[in-house]
């Protein structure tokens, strides 16, 4: 009897345990199913990796790349793509979910005739039209092409072409009679920061705008500027052409493939020149400091041997030329295009296909903006005045 009673109780206990475990299992499955139901309220749609060609006037944006709490080109693009459902709600939380990459970075205020971003999108034959309809007018998509699955706009980009516009009066001779005033005498006076940490303000009378507009660069000065720019071609250590905090944290050697300086051209009453720079890659502020070094060598009649010396170990503080004149012309995908054409697996990234629209946008939204801003604010005059005031203290290597 006792044995029978023991076995009966043991059976009941085992049954209760099994029933409890089964209940817990079913309850767990119900929760998992409910989570799946919540997540899969919409059918997952297939995605394709693409390269999107985009141009923009960067004056209202804090650079190309994503940054917290500021409006950038990438953030604006990503939000537009989400808005037209080219990116699903599940992937709208962060750009990394769609493998978002750019071919070239641009700093605050810098423009691009054409840049390229790569990402995964939900295919739509009207993708470009829909995106342009929700993007602001200072950002335009030119087109897109489906790429290989592993395509990365940054890693597959062989080189980048930038352009820099400047009025030729930036090459005029250095002023020798600059008078610093403690208070501004006119609304057009240029403020210059002096003293420790540039905490003291002084004011300089701006050059008469008619003198700036009537300036015509001599062939001799233009030739010296061109020669200065050509000295940057090849492979050099550009440690003096970036921020000091960058030095030691990354390689500062860069290869410049080609540089072209245009002939002077009259645009809206002032004489301008254009510099095209083609390099594998550029470090932060490199182009603006290269342009500045070439300008100042002409401005103060410094020997061009200084440019060769600047690649050496000594540390120089080279000022940045205005961001206003800089724009990204285009990234180049030479190796990738050759590969996909040879293997016949994808169409190449053909920027020239959109050249007419790109050039029109560049004229209407970039060149015209640069020229208008220069006329309104005399940006390059302010750059020269500030450089002249600090020449003997911060940029003394130019006048020794």
C-alpha positions, 0 to 999 in steps of 0.5 A: 500500500505504501509503495502504491501510494508513493508511486501515485503521488510521484506520478501526480507530482511529475504530471504537475511539473510537466503541466507547469513547464508546458504552460510556461513554454506556451506562454513564452511562445505567445509573447514571442509571437506577439513581438513578431506580430508587432515588428512585422506589421508590414511586409519586408521589402527587398533592398538594393545597394545603390550609389546616389549622385547628389549636388548641394549648396552647403552654406546652410549645413554643418558639413556633409557628415552626420553630427548630433543636434545639427543639420548636415547634408547626410542627415537631410538626405537620410530623413528625405529617403525615410519620408518617401519610404525608400528606407523602411521604418525598421531601418530609419533609426540609424544610417548604419542600418542601411550601410550609408557612406559618402565618397567625400566629406565636406566641411561646414559651408562647403558646396558640391557639384556632385558627391556620391553616397552609397546605401541600401534602398527599397527600389522605386523607379521614381526614387529620384523624382520623389526624393527631389520633391521633398528635399530643399532646393539647395540639394539635388539628386542627379541619378542613381545606379545599382551597385555590387552588394559590397560597394562602399562609396568611401572605400571604392572612391579612387580620388576626388576633384575639388575646385576653388574660386578666388577673386584676383585681388587676393593676389595684390601686394601686402598693405604696409599702412594698416591702422588698428582702431579700438572702435569701428569708424564705419559699418564696413570696418573689419574686426581683427582679434588680437592679444592672448587667445585673440580676445581683444578686438581691433578694427581696420578700415576696409579697402574701397570696394571700387579698388577691389573691383578694378583690380586686374592681376598681372601675368607675373603675379598670376604665374607665381601663384600658378607655380606655387600651386603646382609645387603641391603636386606629387606625394608630400607630408601635409602636416602643416596643412591640417589641424594640429590635433590631427598630427600623430593620430593619422598619416598626413602624407597625401598624393596630389595627382594634378592641379590646374589654374584657369585664366582670369575671367570677369564675373559680375564686375570682378576678376576671378580665377579657378583652381582645380585640385585632383588628389587621392584624398585630402585631410581636414582643411588641407585645400584651404591651407594650400590655397592660402599658402600660395596666395600669401607667397604672392601677396608678400612676395615670399620665395616659393622655396617655402612651400617645399620647406613646409613639407619638412619637420618644422611646425608652421601655423598656416591660416585657412583661406575662406571656405566660401570659395571651395567646392567638391567637383566630383569623386572618381571611381576609376577602378570600380567602373573598370571592374564592373564594365569588364565583368559585365555585372553592373553599370558604372557610376557615370557622373558625366551622364548628368553633366548638363544638369550638374553644370547648370546647378553649379552656375545657379546655386554655387558660383552665383552664391559665391560671387554674391557673398563676396560682393556683399561681405568682401570675404577675401579682403577680410582674409587678407587684412587678418593675415597682414595684421598677424603676419609678423607674429603668427605667420613670420615664416613668410616674411623672415 
